Amino acid sequence: MDKVKTSPYNPFDYLENDEEINEYLSAAFNDEDPHVFLIALGYLAKKRGMSEIARLTGVNRESLYKSLSGKGNPGFATIAKIAKALGLSLHWETKVTQLPTAS
Protein backbone atom coordinates (compact mmCIF):
# COMPACT_ATOMS: atom_id res chain seq x y z
CA MET A 1 0.00 0.00 0.00
CA ASP A 2 1.32 3.43 -0.93
CA LYS A 3 1.69 6.02 1.78
CA VAL A 4 -0.58 9.01 1.47
CA LYS A 5 1.14 12.34 1.93
CA THR A 6 -0.94 15.04 3.56
CA SER A 7 -0.30 18.68 4.29
CA PRO A 8 -1.92 21.05 6.76
CA TYR A 9 -5.19 22.56 5.56
CA ASN A 10 -5.17 26.30 4.95
CA PRO A 11 -8.38 27.83 3.56
CA PHE A 12 -6.37 30.64 1.99
CA ASP A 13 -4.93 28.09 -0.42
CA TYR A 14 -8.43 27.90 -1.96
CA LEU A 15 -9.62 31.51 -1.85
CA GLU A 16 -9.09 33.00 -5.27
CA ASN A 17 -9.36 36.76 -4.87
CA ASP A 18 -9.56 39.63 -2.38
CA GLU A 19 -13.36 39.51 -2.32
CA GLU A 20 -13.34 35.87 -1.17
CA ILE A 21 -10.64 36.61 1.39
CA ASN A 22 -12.64 39.57 2.73
CA GLU A 23 -15.81 37.47 2.98
CA TYR A 24 -13.96 34.72 4.83
CA LEU A 25 -12.40 37.16 7.31
CA SER A 26 -15.69 39.02 7.81
CA ALA A 27 -17.52 35.78 8.55
CA ALA A 28 -14.79 34.78 11.00
CA PHE A 29 -14.90 38.19 12.69
CA ASN A 30 -18.68 38.00 13.04
CA ASP A 31 -18.63 34.52 14.58
CA GLU A 32 -19.80 34.34 18.19
CA ASP A 33 -16.46 32.83 19.21
CA PRO A 34 -13.68 35.45 18.88
CA HIS A 35 -11.09 32.68 18.57
CA VAL A 36 -12.49 31.87 15.11
CA PHE A 37 -11.21 35.24 13.87
CA LEU A 38 -7.81 34.73 15.50
CA ILE A 39 -7.49 31.33 13.83
CA ALA A 40 -8.46 32.88 10.47
CA LEU A 41 -5.75 35.52 10.91
CA GLY A 42 -3.34 32.70 11.75
CA TYR A 43 -4.14 30.92 8.48
CA LEU A 44 -3.56 34.13 6.54
CA ALA A 45 -0.32 34.83 8.41
CA LYS A 46 0.94 31.33 7.61
CA LYS A 47 0.01 31.81 3.96
CA ARG A 48 1.87 35.13 3.79
CA GLY A 49 4.82 33.89 5.84
CA MET A 50 4.93 33.88 9.62
CA SER A 51 8.57 35.01 9.71
CA GLU A 52 7.74 38.08 7.63
CA ILE A 53 4.72 38.90 9.80
CA ALA A 54 6.90 38.56 12.90
CA ARG A 55 9.45 40.94 11.39
CA LEU A 56 6.81 43.51 10.44
CA THR A 57 5.03 43.41 13.81
CA GLY A 58 8.02 43.10 16.10
CA VAL A 59 6.33 40.08 17.73
CA ASN A 60 8.36 36.87 17.81
CA ARG A 61 7.14 33.89 15.79
CA GLU A 62 6.39 31.73 18.82
CA SER A 63 4.14 34.43 20.28
CA LEU A 64 2.41 34.86 16.92
CA TYR A 65 1.72 31.14 16.65
CA LYS A 66 0.30 31.08 20.17
CA SER A 67 -1.76 34.26 19.70
CA LEU A 68 -3.25 33.02 16.43
CA SER A 69 -3.81 29.40 17.47
CA GLY A 70 -7.16 30.04 19.09
CA LYS A 71 -5.65 29.18 22.46
CA GLY A 72 -3.91 32.51 23.02
CA ASN A 73 -5.49 35.72 24.19
CA PRO A 74 -3.74 38.56 22.35
CA GLY A 75 -4.56 42.17 23.12
CA PHE A 76 -6.11 44.48 20.58
CA ALA A 77 -2.76 46.21 19.94
CA THR A 78 -1.25 42.89 18.87
CA ILE A 79 -4.22 42.07 16.64
CA ALA A 80 -4.00 45.54 15.08
CA LYS A 81 -0.26 45.08 14.35
CA ILE A 82 -0.91 41.69 12.77
CA ALA A 83 -3.79 43.03 10.67
CA LYS A 84 -1.66 45.93 9.44
CA ALA A 85 1.23 43.61 8.59
CA LEU A 86 -1.20 41.44 6.61
CA GLY A 87 -2.37 44.47 4.66
CA LEU A 88 -5.81 44.46 6.27
CA SER A 89 -7.85 47.43 7.36
CA LEU A 90 -10.89 47.42 9.58
CA HIS A 91 -14.04 49.39 9.07
CA TRP A 92 -17.37 49.28 10.78
CA GLU A 93 -20.82 50.00 9.54
CA THR A 94 -23.81 50.44 11.76
CA LYS A 95 -26.78 48.16 11.38
CA VAL A 96 -29.06 50.25 13.55
CA THR A 97 -30.76 53.39 12.34
CA GLN A 98 -30.38 55.23 15.62
CA LEU A 99 -27.84 54.73 18.37
CA PRO A 100 -29.12 54.76 21.95
CA THR A 101 -28.53 58.00 23.81
CA ALA A 102 -26.82 58.22 27.16
CA SER A 103 -29.12 58.99 30.05
N, CA and C atoms as a LAMMPS dump frame, in Angstrom:
ITEM: TIMESTEP
0
ITEM: NUMBER OF ATOMS
309
ITEM: BOX BOUNDS ff ff ff
-5.0000000000000000e+02 5.0000000000000000e+02
-5.0000000000000000e+02 5.0000000000000000e+02
-5.0000000000000000e+02 5.0000000000000000e+02
ITEM: ATOMS id mol type element x y z
1 1 1 N 0.835 -1.168 0
2 1 2 C 0 0 0
3 1 3 C 0.89 1.244 0
4 2 1 N 0.56 2.182 -0.867
5 2 2 C 1.316 3.435 -0.93
6 2 3 C 0.95 4.337 0.238
7 3 1 N 1.942 5.059 0.711
8 3 2 C 1.686 6.018 1.778
9 3 3 C 1.036 7.259 1.168
10 4 1 N 0.09 7.786 1.899
11 4 2 C -0.583 9.007 1.474
12 4 3 C 0.1 10.18 2.161
13 5 1 N 0.51 11.157 1.36
14 5 2 C 1.141 12.34 1.928
15 5 3 C 0.08 13.421 2.09
16 6 1 N 0.014 13.972 3.281
17 6 2 C -0.942 15.04 3.555
18 6 3 C -0.195 16.308 3.942
19 7 1 N -0.874 17.414 3.849
20 7 2 C -0.302 18.681 4.293
21 7 3 C -1.369 19.422 5.09
22 8 1 N -0.943 20.327 5.948
23 8 2 C -1.916 21.052 6.763
24 8 3 C -2.905 21.826 5.886
25 9 1 N -4.16 21.837 6.299
26 9 2 C -5.193 22.561 5.563
27 9 3 C -5.073 24.052 5.848
28 10 1 N -5.135 24.853 4.804
29 10 2 C -5.174 26.298 4.945
30 10 3 C -6.217 26.816 3.96
31 11 1 N -7.324 27.375 4.46
32 11 2 C -8.384 27.829 3.559
33 11 3 C -7.906 28.878 2.564
34 12 1 N -6.86 29.609 2.899
35 12 2 C -6.365 30.642 1.992
36 12 3 C -5.684 30.054 0.76
37 13 1 N -5.431 28.753 0.781
38 13 2 C -4.935 28.087 -0.423
39 13 3 C -6.036 27.966 -1.476
40 14 1 N -7.287 28.13 -1.073
41 14 2 C -8.426 27.903 -1.959
42 14 3 C -9.233 29.161 -2.255
43 15 1 N -8.921 30.247 -1.581
44 15 2 C -9.619 31.505 -1.845
45 15 3 C -8.918 32.183 -3.017
46 16 1 N -9.683 32.583 -4.001
47 16 2 C -9.092 32.996 -5.269
48 16 3 C -8.877 34.488 -5.444
49 17 1 N -9.534 35.326 -4.666
50 17 2 C -9.362 36.763 -4.868
51 17 3 C -9.633 37.507 -3.561
52 18 1 N -9.394 38.816 -3.593
53 18 2 C -9.562 39.63 -2.384
54 18 3 C -10.992 39.59 -1.858
55 19 1 N -11.964 39.537 -2.749
56 19 2 C -13.359 39.506 -2.315
57 19 3 C -13.637 38.256 -1.484
58 20 1 N -13.142 37.109 -1.928
59 20 2 C -13.344 35.869 -1.167
60 20 3 C -12.609 35.921 0.167
61 21 1 N -11.406 36.473 0.148
62 21 2 C -10.64 36.615 1.394
63 21 3 C -11.387 37.515 2.364
64 22 1 N -11.904 38.637 1.871
65 22 2 C -12.643 39.567 2.727
66 22 3 C -13.898 38.919 3.301
67 23 1 N -14.606 38.154 2.486
68 23 2 C -15.808 37.473 2.976
69 23 3 C -15.46 36.462 4.06
70 24 1 N -14.386 35.717 3.844
71 24 2 C -13.958 34.717 4.833
72 24 3 C -13.605 35.401 6.156
73 25 1 N -12.805 36.463 6.089
74 25 2 C -12.396 37.159 7.308
75 25 3 C -13.585 37.823 7.997
76 26 1 N -14.503 38.391 7.226
77 26 2 C -15.693 39.017 7.811
78 26 3 C -16.557 37.991 8.533
79 27 1 N -16.738 36.84 7.912
80 27 2 C -17.523 35.781 8.553
81 27 3 C -16.841 35.319 9.835
82 28 1 N -15.524 35.191 9.805
83 28 2 C -14.786 34.778 11.003
84 28 3 C -14.907 35.831 12.098
85 29 1 N -14.806 37.101 11.718
86 29 2 C -14.901 38.187 12.693
87 29 3 C -16.284 38.224 13.337
88 30 1 N -17.302 37.935 12.554
89 30 2 C -18.682 38.005 13.044
90 30 3 C -19.143 36.743 13.776
91 31 1 N -18.288 35.731 13.842
92 31 2 C -18.629 34.521 14.579
93 31 3 C -18.763 34.853 16.068
94 32 1 N -19.609 34.12 16.755
95 32 2 C -19.804 34.339 18.191
96 32 3 C -18.54 34.068 19.004
97 33 1 N -17.706 33.182 18.514
98 33 2 C -16.464 32.833 19.211
99 33 3 C -15.322 33.667 18.632
100 34 1 N -14.741 34.591 19.402
101 34 2 C -13.677 35.448 18.878
102 34 3 C -12.43 34.682 18.452
103 35 1 N -12.264 33.465 18.959
104 35 2 C -11.094 32.679 18.569
105 35 3 C -11.154 32.274 17.092
106 36 1 N -12.354 32.216 16.53
107 36 2 C -12.494 31.874 15.109
108 36 3 C -11.767 32.905 14.258
109 37 1 N -11.897 34.183 14.616
110 37 2 C -11.209 35.241 13.873
111 37 3 C -9.698 35.14 14.047
112 38 1 N -9.252 34.859 15.261
113 38 2 C -7.809 34.729 15.498
114 38 3 C -7.227 33.58 14.683
115 39 1 N -7.95 32.475 14.615
116 39 2 C -7.492 31.331 13.832
117 39 3 C -7.444 31.699 12.349
118 40 1 N -8.447 32.439 11.868
119 40 2 C -8.456 32.876 10.471
120 40 3 C -7.254 33.767 10.186
121 41 1 N -6.945 34.693 11.088
122 41 2 C -5.747 35.523 10.911
123 41 3 C -4.494 34.658 10.892
124 42 1 N -4.482 33.619 11.718
125 42 2 C -3.344 32.7 11.748
126 42 3 C -3.151 31.993 10.414
127 43 1 N -4.239 31.554 9.81
128 43 2 C -4.141 30.923 8.484
129 43 3 C -3.575 31.895 7.456
130 44 1 N -4.049 33.131 7.494
131 44 2 C -3.56 34.126 6.538
132 44 3 C -2.09 34.45 6.797
133 45 1 N -1.719 34.562 8.066
134 45 2 C -0.316 34.835 8.408
135 45 3 C 0.592 33.704 7.928
136 46 1 N 0.143 32.467 8.093
137 46 2 C 0.935 31.326 7.61
138 46 3 C 1.072 31.366 6.09
139 47 1 N -0.005 31.733 5.422
140 47 2 C 0.015 31.806 3.958
141 47 3 C 0.992 32.891 3.485
142 48 1 N 1.014 34.007 4.185
143 48 2 C 1.869 35.127 3.788
144 48 3 C 3.3 34.97 4.299
145 49 1 N 3.486 34.117 5.292
146 49 2 C 4.821 33.885 5.845
147 49 3 C 4.937 34.406 7.261
148 50 1 N 4.914 33.499 8.215
149 50 2 C 4.928 33.881 9.625
150 50 3 C 6.194 34.649 9.995
151 51 1 N 7.327 34.295 9.4
152 51 2 C 8.571 35.015 9.712
153 51 3 C 8.479 36.475 9.277
154 52 1 N 7.889 36.709 8.125
155 52 2 C 7.742 38.082 7.635
156 52 3 C 6.763 38.864 8.507
157 53 1 N 5.684 38.228 8.923
158 53 2 C 4.718 38.901 9.801
159 53 3 C 5.375 39.219 11.141
160 54 1 N 6.181 38.31 11.645
161 54 2 C 6.903 38.558 12.895
162 54 3 C 7.836 39.756 12.74
163 55 1 N 8.531 39.818 11.632
164 55 2 C 9.446 40.939 11.391
165 55 3 C 8.685 42.256 11.328
166 56 1 N 7.577 42.279 10.616
167 56 2 C 6.811 43.51 10.445
168 56 3 C 6.122 43.979 11.726
169 57 1 N 5.741 43.048 12.576
170 57 2 C 5.025 43.405 13.807
171 57 3 C 5.943 43.614 14.999
172 58 1 N 7.141 43.046 14.943
173 58 2 C 8.022 43.098 16.105
174 58 3 C 7.628 42.089 17.177
175 59 1 N 6.766 41.146 16.81
176 59 2 C 6.335 40.084 17.73
177 59 3 C 7.028 38.8 17.292
178 60 1 N 7.627 38.067 18.23
179 60 2 C 8.361 36.869 17.814
180 60 3 C 7.415 35.788 17.282
181 61 1 N 7.953 34.914 16.461
182 61 2 C 7.143 33.892 15.79
183 61 3 C 6.382 33.006 16.765
184 62 1 N 7.044 32.609 17.856
185 62 2 C 6.386 31.734 18.823
186 62 3 C 5.152 32.405 19.42
187 63 1 N 5.279 33.691 19.738
188 63 2 C 4.137 34.434 20.279
189 63 3 C 3.031 34.577 19.241
190 64 1 N 3.409 34.776 17.985
191 64 2 C 2.406 34.858 16.922
192 64 3 C 1.644 33.549 16.789
193 65 1 N 2.379 32.45 16.755
194 65 2 C 1.72 31.144 16.645
195 65 3 C 0.743 30.925 17.791
196 66 1 N 1.172 31.267 19.011
197 66 2 C 0.298 31.081 20.172
198 66 3 C -0.909 32.014 20.093
199 67 1 N -0.674 33.282 19.766
200 67 2 C -1.759 34.261 19.695
201 67 3 C -2.803 33.889 18.663
202 68 1 N -2.36 33.301 17.55
203 68 2 C -3.247 33.016 16.434
204 68 3 C -3.694 31.557 16.376
205 69 1 N -3.436 30.819 17.439
206 69 2 C -3.807 29.401 17.468
207 69 3 C -5.247 29.182 17.915
208 70 1 N -5.851 30.208 18.483
209 70 2 C -7.164 30.037 19.085
210 70 3 C -7.067 29.72 20.564
211 71 1 N -5.857 29.48 21.036
212 71 2 C -5.645 29.182 22.457
213 71 3 C -5.037 30.37 23.183
214 72 1 N -4.491 31.315 22.426
215 72 2 C -3.906 32.509 23.02
216 72 3 C -4.973 33.556 23.269
217 73 1 N -4.569 34.636 23.896
218 73 2 C -5.49 35.723 24.188
219 73 3 C -4.774 37.048 23.921
220 74 1 N -4.498 37.35 22.641
221 74 2 C -3.745 38.565 22.352
222 74 3 C -4.576 39.817 22.613
223 75 1 N -3.886 40.886 22.943
224 75 2 C -4.555 42.169 23.122
225 75 3 C -4.881 42.799 21.777
226 76 1 N -5.7 43.831 21.814
227 76 2 C -6.106 44.484 20.576
228 76 3 C -4.907 45.083 19.851
229 77 1 N -3.941 45.621 20.579
230 77 2 C -2.763 46.214 19.943
231 77 3 C -2.026 45.17 19.106
232 78 1 N -1.903 43.96 19.612
233 78 2 C -1.247 42.886 18.866
234 78 3 C -2.053 42.518 17.63
235 79 1 N -3.368 42.403 17.78
236 79 2 C -4.219 42.072 16.64
237 79 3 C -4.118 43.169 15.58
238 80 1 N -4.107 44.422 16.017
239 80 2 C -3.998 45.542 15.077
240 80 3 C -2.666 45.499 14.323
241 81 1 N -1.573 45.195 15.015
242 81 2 C -0.265 45.075 14.355
243 81 3 C -0.279 43.96 13.314
244 82 1 N -0.855 42.831 13.68
245 82 2 C -0.913 41.694 12.767
246 82 3 C -1.753 42.045 11.542
247 83 1 N -2.917 42.648 11.777
248 83 2 C -3.793 43.03 10.667
249 83 3 C -3.076 43.988 9.722
250 84 1 N -2.389 44.961 10.273
251 84 2 C -1.66 45.933 9.444
252 84 3 C -0.565 45.231 8.639
253 85 1 N 0.168 44.337 9.28
254 85 2 C 1.233 43.606 8.587
255 85 3 C 0.679 42.731 7.469
256 86 1 N -0.562 42.272 7.632
257 86 2 C -1.205 41.44 6.613
258 86 3 C -1.849 42.277 5.511
259 87 1 N -1.775 43.596 5.659
260 87 2 C -2.374 44.468 4.662
261 87 3 C -3.879 44.614 4.814
262 88 1 N -4.376 44.372 6.01
263 88 2 C -5.81 44.456 6.272
264 88 3 C -6.148 45.796 6.901
265 89 1 N -7.34 46.258 6.652
266 89 2 C -7.847 47.426 7.357
267 89 3 C -9.239 47.082 7.864
268 90 1 N -9.584 47.675 8.971
269 90 2 C -10.887 47.416 9.575
270 90 3 C -11.8 48.609 9.323
271 91 1 N -13.043 48.329 9.099
272 91 2 C -14.044 49.387 9.065
273 91 3 C -15.337 48.816 9.629
274 92 1 N -16.101 49.693 10.208
275 92 2 C -17.368 49.279 10.778
276 92 3 C -18.49 49.998 10.063
277 93 1 N -19.614 49.349 10.028
278 93 2 C -20.821 49.995 9.536
279 93 3 C -21.93 49.675 10.515
280 94 1 N -22.73 50.661 10.808
281 94 2 C -23.811 50.44 11.764
282 94 3 C -24.958 49.715 11.094
283 95 1 N -25.617 48.889 11.874
284 95 2 C -26.78 48.162 11.384
285 95 3 C -28.04 48.626 12.081
286 96 1 N -27.9 49.658 12.879
287 96 2 C -29.058 50.247 13.549
288 96 3 C -29.26 51.644 12.973
289 97 1 N -30.49 52.072 12.913
290 97 2 C -30.764 53.393 12.34
291 97 3 C -30.51 54.514 13.33
292 98 1 N -30.6 54.197 14.604
293 98 2 C -30.381 55.228 15.619
294 98 3 C -29.671 54.599 16.801
295 99 1 N -28.579 55.219 17.204
296 99 2 C -27.844 54.733 18.366
297 99 3 C -28.555 55.173 19.639
298 100 1 N -28.496 54.362 20.68
299 100 2 C -29.119 54.76 21.946
300 100 3 C -28.411 55.984 22.52
301 101 1 N -29.125 56.817 23.199
302 101 2 C -28.527 58 23.814
303 101 3 C -28.216 57.712 25.271
304 102 1 N -27.193 58.38 25.739
305 102 2 C -26.815 58.22 27.158
306 102 3 C -27.827 58.933 28.028
307 103 1 N -28.127 58.343 29.183
308 103 2 C -29.121 58.989 30.051
309 103 3 C -28.454 59.731 31.164
